Every structure is written in C-alpha cells, then in structure tokens.
Amino acid sequence: MENEVKSVGKNNSFDLMTTIMNCITFILAVALKPVNAFKSKVKDYSDFKSAGILVLFVALAKMIINLLGTMISTVFVKQRNFFSGETKFNVSFENLKDLNYFDLIVKNIFWSIVVIAAVAGIYYIVAMIMKKNANYFRLVSITTVSFVPVFVAGFVSIIVAYIYAPLSVFLVFAAFIYSFLIFINAIDAEVEFKDADYKIYFHAICLTVMFIIAYYVMSNAIGDIVSLNSLLK
C-alpha cells in the first residue's frame, strides 16, 4: 500500500513538472517563432484545464519578475548630482521593509488573471457577434503568451536603466510592439475572416472597447485616490 502511495506521488510530481516544461517550451517557441508556434501548439491549450494552468504559470512568473525588479530598484537607488554631473548608487536593504508585499504578490497575480480573461472575453464576444467561431480558451492562451516579452523586457529594463536609462525605455517599447504584433497575428489565425477588411473592423472594435474600459477604470481609480487624499488633509 505504501509503495502504491509513493508511486502515485511520483507520478503526480512528474506530471506537474512535465506541464511546467510544456508551458516554458510553448512560451519560448512563441517568443522565437510566433507564427509556427501558435499554429502547431495552441491547439494543446483549448480547454479550461490546460489554458488555466498556462495562465496561472505566466501570472506567477510575472509576479516573481515584477517582485524581483521592484526589490532591485528599491535596494539599489541611483542618484545623480545635477551640479557635478556625477552618478552614485546607494544600497539599502532596509528599504525592502517598506514594500507592500500583498500588492506585489497577491494583487499582481489577481489582476494579471483578470486582465487576460477580460481581453480574451472581449475578443470572444465580438467574434460571436460577428458570427465567427472562436475558442475562448485558445484566446486566453494567445493573450497570455503574447505579452510575455513585455514582462521580461520590463525586468531587463530595470537593470539596463542603471547603465543607460533611455535604452531601457526603447527596450520596453520594442518588446511591446513585438508582443502586440504576435497577439494580432495569432488572433487573426484563430478568428478567420475571408474579407481582410473585416479583420480591421474586428480589431478596431475590440481595441476600442478595451481602451474605453481601461479609461473608465483608470479614471475611477484616480478619482478614488484624489478623494482619499482630500479626506486625509
């Protein structure tokens, strides 16, 4: 009986590692050869379980990357003397105690999942309205993996900023363009239109809805912050 329990435990552990390695392989394939990767592998992420694991893996990875980046920028503070033009670094590990770890860990994961689900949901609903077949979970997977280069570039840019700040901005901007092109190309392959004009209409509607939602969310968030500040005065 004990041998059976041990065997089951080993199999579960092996399955978990295999799943993680598959996620990593898929992400790397998309980053290097996005068109071929989505064409050959996205079908493996067409259900709730596989897409859910991929989203959770990327959300966790994004959280860790963001946490490390925040910790680095908090500990190693770059200061420039405008009179002498000299730049120096102050290293203070005590600054880590001032970080809001709940926001950096729990909220980061939560909002990553919410944003991915919302973007995929908007594209799915608009596709249904335009009477096009689309798999919601594949849309979730496409959204999840497409913007991984931005997360990675964001972390790398923190380190690059210590060397040459403008380069870090260009790096993030280039990563965003690359990720956006991957996303649009993958969506086009998933939601097929015979008339190319309808592809433009489709993306225009979806992106407009996303920008409107983002605008109202940001406006409400800023309004809440302003209201809170006025109450504290």
Secondary structure, DSSP 8 states (H G I E B T S, - for coil): -HHHHHHHHHHHHHHHHHHHHHHHHHHHHHHHSHHHHHHHHGGGG-SHHHHHHHHHHHHHHHHHHHHHHHHHHHHEEEEE-TTT--EEEEE-GGGGGGS-HHIIIIIHHHHHHHHHHHHHHHHHHHHHHTT----HHHHHHHHHHHTHHHHHHHHHHHHHHHH-HHHHHHHHHHHHHHHHHHHHHHHHHHS--SSHHHHHHHHHHHHHHHHHHHHHHHHHHHHHHHHHHHHH-
